[in-house]
Amino acid sequence: MPWLVRLGRNVEVMALEKLEQLRTLFAEMERALIAYSGGIDSTLVAKVAFDVLGDRALAVTAVSPSLLPEDLEEACIQAEAIGIAHELVNTHELENPNYAANPVNRCYFCKSELHDTLKPLALERNYPYVVDGVNADDLSDYRPGIQAAKERGARSPLAEVGITKLEVREIAKHLGLSCWDKPAQPCLSSRFPYGEEITLAKLQRVGRAEAYLRKLGLKNLRVRSEGETARIELPPDQIQDFVLTTDLPALVDRFQALGFVYVTLDLEGFRSGKLNQVLQLSIKP
């Protein structure tokens, strides 16, 4: 299908044009502190910032119970591969009752804690800008954390130049980033339905459950935690093979050892932001 080839080529050309705009943006900043989670978006921002600014760019990763230890380790490895200076700071969003209660705007309180931590650090180190990895597609989703970042003066270079998620991957692949096809990995708090209290124990339980599934060779997945129930989400085309080839009794034993009572499989399959569907239902006439 030649039109598919042309479409792919057009996407690549547009993405590389936006890469040049991104480089120009960082050159104008002169110095920048990057809110670096280790996901593909913030990794791309860190890479381009370092390529343009060198030692005038600093990547900072927030360490909290909502970040998997494996993801933190990977973020450190990626930062080292890029060459950018990288520091860790502790954040304490779980101590905020507004966050722990898990309201629909939970992410607002998470990003408030993050940027209330990063902004003073940036001022102390003489970085005029704190930037994050928000991309253009994120602006059309329900992301209350974006507002919290804006209120604190953070900038989103990817969104500013109109780089979409697809283009993020195109550019990352072009730049040789090994994580260009890394699945999205939002914080562990996103595994709980709104209104269910988030605790350290619950975060650790979900994190260990997902780590177990990844050791089985699965990558794009979620373990949704609803009360005492673990609901596993996998891409629809992997569900049948998972059921046929996985030692399900061993899996159930492992999840129950972690503290879950019930273990289920979501037959609809994995869909990013699935728990936000309750928000859409609530606003229907």
C-alpha positions as CSV (number, residue, x, y, z in Angstrom):
1,M,0.0,0.0,0.0
2,P,2.0,3.0,-1.2
3,W,-0.1,5.5,0.6
4,L,0.8,4.0,3.9
5,V,4.5,4.4,3.0
6,R,3.8,8.0,2.0
7,L,1.9,8.6,5.3
8,G,4.8,7.2,7.3
9,R,7.3,9.3,5.5
10,N,5.2,12.4,6.0
11,V,5.0,11.8,9.7
12,E,8.8,11.3,9.9
13,V,9.4,14.6,8.0
14,M,7.1,16.6,10.2
15,A,8.6,15.1,13.3
16,L,12.1,16.0,12.3
17,E,11.0,19.6,11.4
18,K,9.5,19.8,14.9
19,L,12.8,18.5,16.4
20,E,14.6,21.5,14.9
21,Q,12.0,23.8,16.5
22,L,12.5,22.0,19.8
23,R,16.3,22.5,19.6
24,T,15.7,26.2,18.9
25,L,13.4,26.5,21.9
26,F,16.1,25.0,24.2
27,A,18.8,27.3,22.7
28,E,16.6,30.3,23.6
29,M,16.2,29.0,27.2
30,E,20.0,28.8,27.7
31,R,19.5,26.8,31.0
32,A,16.8,24.3,32.0
33,L,15.9,21.9,34.7
34,I,14.0,18.9,33.4
35,A,11.3,17.1,35.4
36,Y,12.5,13.7,34.3
37,S,10.4,10.6,35.1
38,G,12.3,8.2,32.8
39,G,9.3,7.8,30.5
40,I,9.7,8.2,26.8
41,D,8.4,11.9,26.8
42,S,10.7,13.2,29.5
43,T,13.6,11.1,28.2
44,L,13.3,12.8,24.8
45,V,13.1,16.2,26.5
46,A,16.3,15.4,28.5
47,K,18.1,14.1,25.4
48,V,17.4,17.2,23.3
49,A,18.1,19.6,26.2
50,F,21.4,18.0,26.8
51,D,22.3,17.9,23.1
52,V,21.6,21.7,22.9
53,L,22.6,22.9,26.4
54,G,25.2,20.4,27.6
55,D,26.1,21.0,31.3
56,R,23.5,23.8,31.4
57,A,20.7,21.1,31.5
58,L,19.9,19.1,34.6
59,A,17.5,16.2,34.9
60,V,15.8,15.7,38.2
61,T,13.7,12.6,39.1
62,A,11.2,12.7,41.9
63,V,11.3,9.5,44.1
64,S,8.1,8.5,45.8
65,P,6.2,5.3,46.5
66,S,4.2,5.8,43.3
67,L,7.4,5.2,41.2
68,L,8.4,1.6,40.7
69,P,12.0,0.8,41.8
70,E,12.6,-0.8,38.4
71,D,11.4,2.4,36.6
72,L,13.7,4.5,38.8
73,E,16.7,2.2,38.0
74,E,15.9,2.5,34.3
75,A,15.6,6.3,34.5
76,C,19.1,6.4,36.0
77,I,20.5,4.1,33.3
78,Q,18.9,6.2,30.5
79,A,20.2,9.5,32.0
80,E,23.7,8.1,32.1
81,A,23.5,6.9,28.5
82,I,22.3,10.4,27.4
83,G,25.1,12.0,29.5
84,I,22.9,14.6,31.2
85,A,23.5,15.5,34.9
86,H,20.9,13.7,36.9
87,E,19.7,14.1,40.5
88,L,17.1,12.5,42.7
89,V,14.8,14.3,45.0
90,N,12.2,12.9,47.4
91,T,8.6,14.0,47.1
92,H,5.9,13.4,49.7
93,E,2.5,13.6,47.9
94,L,1.2,10.6,49.9
95,E,1.4,12.7,53.0
96,N,-1.1,15.1,51.5
97,P,-4.7,14.0,52.5
98,N,-6.0,15.6,49.3
99,Y,-3.8,13.3,47.3
100,A,-4.3,10.2,49.4
101,A,-8.1,10.4,49.2
102,N,-7.7,9.9,45.5
103,P,-10.2,12.5,44.2
104,V,-10.7,12.9,40.4
105,N,-8.1,15.7,40.4
106,R,-5.5,13.6,42.3
107,C,-2.9,14.4,39.7
108,Y,-3.2,18.1,40.5
109,F,-1.9,17.5,44.0
110,C,0.8,15.2,42.8
111,K,2.2,17.7,40.3
112,S,1.8,20.5,42.9
113,E,4.1,18.6,45.2
114,L,6.5,17.9,42.3
115,H,6.8,21.4,41.1
116,D,6.8,22.9,44.6
117,T,9.9,20.8,45.1
118,L,11.5,21.5,41.7
119,K,10.9,25.2,41.5
120,P,13.0,26.2,44.6
121,L,15.7,23.9,43.4
122,A,15.8,25.5,40.0
123,L,15.9,29.0,41.5
124,E,18.7,27.9,43.9
125,R,20.8,26.5,41.0
126,N,20.1,29.4,38.7
127,Y,17.9,27.5,36.2
128,P,15.3,30.0,34.8
129,Y,13.1,27.2,33.5
130,V,11.6,24.0,34.8
131,V,10.3,21.9,31.9
132,D,8.3,18.7,31.7
133,G,7.5,16.0,29.2
134,V,3.8,16.9,28.4
135,N,3.2,16.4,24.7
136,A,0.6,17.8,22.4
137,D,-1.8,14.8,22.7
138,D,-1.8,15.2,26.5
139,L,-3.6,18.5,26.2
140,S,-6.7,16.8,24.9
141,D,-6.9,14.3,27.8
142,Y,-8.1,14.9,31.3
143,R,-4.8,15.9,33.0
144,P,-5.3,18.1,36.0
145,G,-1.6,17.9,36.8
146,I,-0.9,20.1,33.7
147,Q,-2.7,23.0,35.4
148,A,-0.7,22.6,38.6
149,A,2.5,22.7,36.6
150,K,1.4,25.8,34.7
151,E,0.5,27.6,37.9
152,R,4.0,27.1,39.0
153,G,5.6,28.4,35.8
154,A,6.7,25.1,34.3
155,R,7.0,24.8,30.5
156,S,6.2,21.9,28.2
157,P,8.5,22.1,25.2
158,L,7.0,19.1,23.4
159,A,3.5,20.6,23.6
160,E,4.8,24.1,22.7
161,V,6.0,22.9,19.4
162,G,3.1,20.6,18.8
163,I,4.9,17.2,19.1
164,T,2.4,14.3,19.4
165,K,3.0,11.0,21.1
166,L,3.6,9.3,17.7
167,E,6.1,12.0,16.8
168,V,7.8,11.6,20.2
169,R,8.5,8.0,19.3
170,E,9.6,8.9,15.7
171,I,12.1,11.5,17.0
172,A,13.3,9.3,19.8
173,K,14.0,6.5,17.4
174,H,15.8,8.9,15.0
175,L,18.0,10.1,17.9
176,G,18.9,6.5,18.8
177,L,17.1,6.3,22.2
178,S,16.7,2.7,23.1
179,C,13.4,3.5,24.9
180,W,11.7,4.9,21.8
181,D,9.0,2.1,21.9
182,K,8.7,1.9,25.7
183,P,5.1,1.5,26.8
184,A,3.6,4.4,28.7
185,Q,4.0,3.9,32.4
186,P,2.0,6.4,34.5
187,C,2.5,6.5,38.3
188,L,1.1,3.6,40.3
189,S,-1.6,5.8,41.8
190,S,-3.4,5.6,38.5
191,R,-4.2,2.0,39.1
192,F,-6.9,2.8,41.7
193,P,-10.5,4.0,41.0
194,Y,-11.2,7.5,42.0
195,G,-12.4,7.7,45.6
196,E,-10.4,4.7,46.9
197,E,-7.8,5.8,49.4
198,I,-4.2,5.3,48.3
199,T,-1.8,4.0,50.9
200,L,1.9,2.9,50.8
201,A,0.9,-0.7,51.2
202,K,-1.5,-0.6,48.3
203,L,1.1,1.1,46.0
204,Q,3.7,-1.6,46.9
205,R,1.2,-4.4,46.3
206,V,0.3,-3.1,42.8
207,G,3.9,-2.5,42.0
208,R,5.0,-6.0,43.0
209,A,2.1,-7.5,41.0
210,E,3.1,-5.7,37.8
211,A,6.7,-6.5,38.3
212,Y,5.8,-10.2,38.6
213,L,3.9,-10.0,35.3
214,R,6.8,-8.3,33.6
215,K,9.1,-11.1,34.6
216,L,6.7,-13.4,32.7
217,G,7.7,-11.4,29.6
218,L,4.7,-9.1,29.4
219,K,5.3,-5.4,28.8
220,N,2.2,-3.4,28.0
221,L,0.0,-4.1,31.0
222,R,-1.8,-2.7,34.1
223,V,-2.9,-4.3,37.3
224,R,-5.9,-2.3,38.4
225,S,-6.6,-2.5,42.2
226,E,-10.2,-2.2,43.3
227,G,-10.6,-3.0,47.0
228,E,-9.2,-6.5,47.4
229,T,-9.5,-7.3,43.7
230,A,-6.6,-7.3,41.2
231,R,-7.8,-6.8,37.6
232,I,-5.2,-7.6,35.0
233,E,-5.3,-5.6,31.7
234,L,-3.4,-6.9,28.7
235,P,-3.5,-5.9,25.0
236,P,-6.6,-7.7,23.5
237,D,-4.5,-9.8,21.1
238,Q,-2.4,-11.2,24.0
239,I,-5.3,-12.3,26.2
240,Q,-5.9,-15.8,24.7
241,D,-2.2,-16.7,24.6
242,F,-1.9,-15.5,28.2
243,V,-4.7,-17.7,29.4
244,L,-3.4,-20.7,27.5
245,T,0.3,-20.5,28.4
246,T,0.4,-18.9,31.9
247,D,0.5,-21.0,35.0
248,L,-2.7,-19.4,36.4
249,P,-2.7,-21.1,39.8
250,A,0.8,-19.9,40.4
251,L,-0.1,-16.4,39.4
252,V,-3.1,-16.4,41.7
253,D,-1.0,-17.7,44.6
254,R,1.5,-14.9,44.0
255,F,-1.1,-12.2,43.9
256,Q,-2.8,-13.6,47.0
257,A,0.5,-13.7,48.8
258,L,0.8,-10.0,48.0
259,G,-2.6,-9.3,49.7
260,F,-5.2,-9.5,46.9
261,V,-8.1,-11.8,47.6
262,Y,-9.5,-12.0,44.0
263,V,-7.6,-12.0,40.7
264,T,-9.4,-11.3,37.5
265,L,-8.6,-10.7,33.8
266,D,-10.2,-7.7,32.0
267,L,-11.7,-9.2,28.8
268,E,-11.9,-5.8,27.1
269,G,-8.1,-5.6,27.3
270,F,-5.7,-2.8,28.1
271,R,-6.7,0.7,27.4
272,S,-4.7,3.7,28.7
273,G,-6.7,5.9,31.0
274,K,-9.5,3.4,31.4
275,L,-10.4,4.5,34.8
276,N,-11.2,8.0,33.4
277,Q,-14.3,6.5,31.7
278,V,-16.3,7.0,34.9
279,L,-15.7,10.7,34.4
280,Q,-17.2,10.5,30.9
281,L,-20.2,8.6,32.1
282,S,-20.8,11.1,34.9
283,I,-21.1,14.0,32.5
284,K,-23.5,12.3,30.0
285,P,-27.0,13.8,30.0
